[in-house]
Each structure stands twice: as C-alpha cells, then as structure tokens.
Amino acid sequence: MSRSAIRRWLTSPLAWDLLLGVLVAIWSALFLRLFWPGRVNVDIANQYLQATEKIPYSDWHPPVMSAVWRILIDITGDPGSLLLLQVGLLAAAAWGIGVLVHRSGAPRWVSLLGPTIMITPWVVSQMTTLWKDTQMAVAILLAVVLIMITRFVPKTWLLWLPALVLLVYAVGVRKNAVFAVVPIAVYGGWCLMQLWRNRRGRSGDSATTVSESSETSGPTATSAKNGRPLLLTAASSLIVLVLIGGGVKVTDAVIDAQMGVTKTGQISQIFLDDVMFSVPDAELKKSGAPKELTDHISSAREKCLEKGEIWDSYWNCFGKGESGENFSPIAHQDALKQLWLDHVITHPLRYAEYRAAVFSYYFFTSGVEYWPAEWHGEASSAGIEQGDPKADYIVRPYVEDFALGTFPMLFAPWFWTLVAVVMLGLGYRAHRRGRGETVNRRSFWPEITTLAASALCYVFGYFPIVPANHFRYTFWPALGLTMAVVLAIAMWQRRPSAASSKSES
C-alpha cells in the first residue's frame, strides 16, 4: 500500500471502529487482571457450590446462572470464567454503542462515550462482583444493542437469535427482570414491524419515505397514522414476550430435568416481611395459624425493631429457615402464605403503608456500592481464590471516595428515575417536533425512550418486593440510562452532512 492509501485507511470509519474495539479490549484486560476471578458474597458462593456440584441445585437462586457457570468451568477449568463472560458482554455492548454512534454521523469524540460506559464509577462498582443483577443488566444491554443493529444495518436479522437468548438469560437469572424487558419487547416488536414494512415498501416508489419517516417518528407516530400498524406492533411485541417467557420456562425445565432442582419457596421471604411488619401482633395471635409460627414471627419482629430494620427479616432477625442454615426453606410455608392472603392483601392501605416505607428507604438511599476485598470470607469458604490485593487501592477510592463521596446521587434510584423522566420528556418533544415531517437521518429516540421506560418499570417494579437498598438493584437503570444519555448526546451532536441515508447505509 502506498503512503497515501495507508493514510486514507487510518482515517477511515473502519479504522476508527477498530480503535474503539482496542480501547474496550485494553480496559477489559486491565479490569480482568485486577479483579479475577471476581468478588463473591454469600449468594454467589452458594451458586458456585452448585455449579461445581458440591451441593444440590435449588431454586433459591436462579439455577440458570449456576448451570451456565458449570458449563464455563467445564470448558475453562477456572471459576473466573463467569467474570470473563460478564465483562465480555459489557465490552461487546460498549463497543457496539460506540460504533453505532460513530456510523450515525456523530463526531468521533461522542463515539468514545461508548467505551467510556465501562469505566464510569457506577458501572465499575458492580462489575467487580458476580451479582446476578450484574449478569442480568449486561445481558439486557447487549440485547438492546443487537436489536438496534438489526434496525440500522440491512440483512442482520440473524442477530435477533442471540438477542433473544440474552433476554431469556436476563429473565432467568432474575425473574423481576420481566419489568425491564416488557418495554424492550415492545421496542423489539416495533423493530420487527419496521423490517416488515421496509421489505414490503421496497417494491413501491415510496419505500424510502415510509422507512425514514417511521424510523424518525418512532412507534407512536407510526401507529397514529394508521390503526393497523398499531395492532401489528402489539402482536409482534406479544410474540417477542412469548418467545422470552417460553424460553425461560424451557430453560428452567431442562435444568430441573438434568440437575434435579430442589424447590425452596424463596418467595416466602416476601410473605414473611409483609406479615411481620404490617399485621398487628394481636391480630396475628388470633389468626388461627400454627402457634409455633406466630410466636416465632412475634419474637423476631421485636429483634428487628430493636435493630431499626423492618425489611429482610429472614436474615436480620427470623433466624433464616427451619434448619437455621443459609437458604434453608422457611417452616410452615403454606400457613405463612395463608396469613398473607387473609391478613395482608385484605388490608391494602396497611400493606401499602408498609411497602411504601421499605420502598422509600430503597428509593432515596443506597448501600453496598462496592464489594471490598476484605469481605472475602464466603468466597474463601467456597474455595474461590482472592484476586489482586492492589485492586482496592486502585479502584475503591475512585468509586467510594470520589464518586460516592462527591456525587452520592449517582447511586440512588431517585436520581436515575429523574434521568429517565427527562429522557422520556425529551423523546416526546422530539416526536412532537418531527410529526408529519420526512427526515432522512436516522433517529435514536426510539431506543432512548425504550431504555428510559425500561428503567422506570424496573425501579417501580421493586415496590412490592424490594428487600434492601443495595445499589445492585438499581444497576440496570443506571447502566441502561447511561447508554440512553450517550445516544441523546449523539443525536444533538450529529453533523448536518450525516443526514444522507445513503452515506449512513
């Protein structure tokens, strides 16, 4: 190649995309070097013991995560393989975001924000630990990126297959992920509608106008013009949801058949909290439930109130399950469920007051923003080696002293809820301004509003079930909305010369 040809290649879009990939790979390698094989708490240690077949499988934690971990260990022989998967999913998503932003016509500095997602303090804080919440979040993020590619790049519909697998995994590792996935399924249904309309429209003279106008206006504007697309979009969205739900059911059934998953009735934790902290003691004693259960609840409630904690009673004061061991089933589960049906849900105001108190604690505060190396007891007991001791000296000040100490709102659900509302407002304004107009350039507003809606649904979906104020419960909203902000900046900074759909293609 001549010198001028080399210079042209180095300044080409492909070379920049490769540079973004190099940046992502460098950070991934450094991160893995520091935190391998991943930080572990009591929940994760239990899943590791299942993955290595040292204890039987149970459904207290998602069996699919233990099964995936077992496959990875069988392939690599290293427990850190799950951390590699976790970081790999995030790296692929961050690189994809950078490339999509770059190819949309935004300045190159904006595309750098894609890889930058990986080094934001609120992302680093959770990527160190093998939380099921983190696995869920990175899986959803990459799924959204893959669906975006099918919308923008022709003949990439096969990417729907890994996207669906990732969404099935996300719901499998955390069942309440369904709150986050519903808006994404609607977005996916709308994307499928656009693919169908575009293929159908290519045979007509107005194909370009129809495609570009629908991409810019988004699902709502398209539906407003015609009732039939609304029904078709709803049907497509329902199909996506059914595929995800069916995938979760089939996956669970296969794992149960292969591993013999023990049923533990983990939902009894929620029933226990609701009964203990919303039903008066006198009413509880007259309920007719087994005296052993009501006496245990009454005495445990006193212990929790002395600690000033009205949540997560299974761990805080009830003494765990019948055997007293971690993750052991609660005794008298049927009687506890009947107490919930007869004395909790029948008093909606009392129940709402209790749940509002717990949700307020979660919504306006945060905890466990970073899992330090000294909390390694459970990992050691499970046989997982400790990572590089220098990791905390490098990363912990960045997360706790700088980000948490200076900008504590970055770890609180209320802040990300506010960001989601702002993104939805900006998306609605963009939709109103673009109604009825034919705009050639492609818009990210459908993705921005989808991510914002997903974050809101996930946060408020915790109202009836949230057990504590751990930041891991807010990680998906924080991660998804970080992507939404990057896409919004790309929309605002995009060059006018990028308006040509031909150049974008």
Protein Blocks (a to p, Z undefined) as FASTA:
>chain_A
ZZklmmmmmmpmklmmmmmmmmmmmmmmmmmmmmogbiadfklmmmmmmmnopaccdfkb
cfklmmmmmmmmmmnopaklmmmmmmmmmmmmmmmmmmmmmmnopafklmmmmmmmmmgf
klmmmmmpccfklmmmmmmmmmmmmmmmmmmmghilmmmmmmmmmmmmmmmmomklmmmm
mmmmmmmmmmmmmmmmmmmmmmpmklmmmmmmmmmnommlmmmmpmklmmmmmmmmmmmm
mmmmmmmmmmmmmmmmmnopadehlmmmmmmmmmmmmmcfklmmmnopafklmmmmmmmm
mmmmmnopaehklmmmnopafnopahiacehklmmmmmmmmmmmmmmmlmmmmmmmmmmm
mmmgcehkbccfklmmlmmmnopacddfklmmmmmmmmmmmmmmmmmmlmgfklmmmmmm
mmmmmmmmmmmmmgoiacfbacfklmmmmmmmmmmmmmmmmmmmpcbfcfklmmmmmmmm
mmmmmmmmmmmmpcfklmpmklmZZ
